[in-house]
């Protein structure tokens, strides 16, 4: 309850910061006739007021606030310095494109998160859609700004300014969409978009949809594309940390990557009983649990395979289940065991290892041309 209260307070704080910034820049924009800044500030003010009316507050990523502030400051400076500083106009247009594209990504991920692995399987669709949303919103802002200037007297270079603004706004959206496509699981996006979805899970209904998805999977039972694991590293019989538990989880992940993909539910017994993940061995921290699993995959499978995996922690009252959605890998995946590297695949509801000619035949048959592409 205390943690939820802290998250609620953090969300409220971020919204109030946006609210105050919007009013300040709206007033400054009106005073200096910086219409573009006024449009961005007014749009943000309306969205913030709507969010503040909700019972559960939305968490706004700091990057979003920083970009918004940078856009409005640049527009103000550019407006004060005049047309001799075109580089500032270009910079503000690029930032507007980035800002609107991130807004598009937040909207898309919030909607599509009902299928936890969707963003892993359709990165191009999401990147392209976010680019389109960013371009459309930028077009609206630039077009309204164009007509305000026209009606208030205009300038000889109004049309040129319109085209230049749209060109660089689209460039900003394109750069952001491309960055998301190539680096969606790490760095900046990990701490902005993924944090946005995680901290707003209840508000966006993500948790409810994810719970229904997991319950449905449990009812279907284990199969070639679904497996349950009771624990990540604690042996439930002895209560002690046991490396064999970790290896069992990693074996399943490798097998899914090498086969047709699949879903691993950690914290669910073989009979479908929800036990919850062993958070006690991670100081009751979900973040530490996720970090440990991530490090295991990096060191024993390979960080290059993280883009094929999607992790979702779902709460069931006082218990939590980790859902690991695995895509099909485009190359053979091995599990490192000391000096050995072992190749696992799925065979019905079981995981088996392949050696010798079986391994060669399977790799050639399933990965074909990609073997040469990824060979050292």
Buried (B, 14 or more C-beta within 10 A) or exposed (E): EEEEEEBBEBBBEBBEBBBEBBBEBBEBBBEBEBBBBBBBBBBBBEBBEEBBEEEEBBBBBEBBBEBBBBBBBBBBBBBEEEEEBEEBBBBBBBBBBBBBBBBBBBEBBBEBBBBBBBBBBBBEEBBEBBBBBBBEBBBEBBBBBBBBBEEEEEEEEBEEBBEBBBEBBBBBBBBBBEBBBEEBBEEBBEEBBBBBBBBBBBBBEBBEBBBEBBBEBBEEEBEBBBBBBBBBBBBEEEEEBBEEBBBBBBBBBBBBBBBBBBBBBBBBBEEBEBBBBBBEBBEEEBEEBBEBBBEBBEEBBBEEBBBBBBBBBBBBEEBBBBBBBBBBBBBBBBBBEEEEEBBBBBEEEEBEBBEEEEBEEBBEEBBEEBEEEEEE
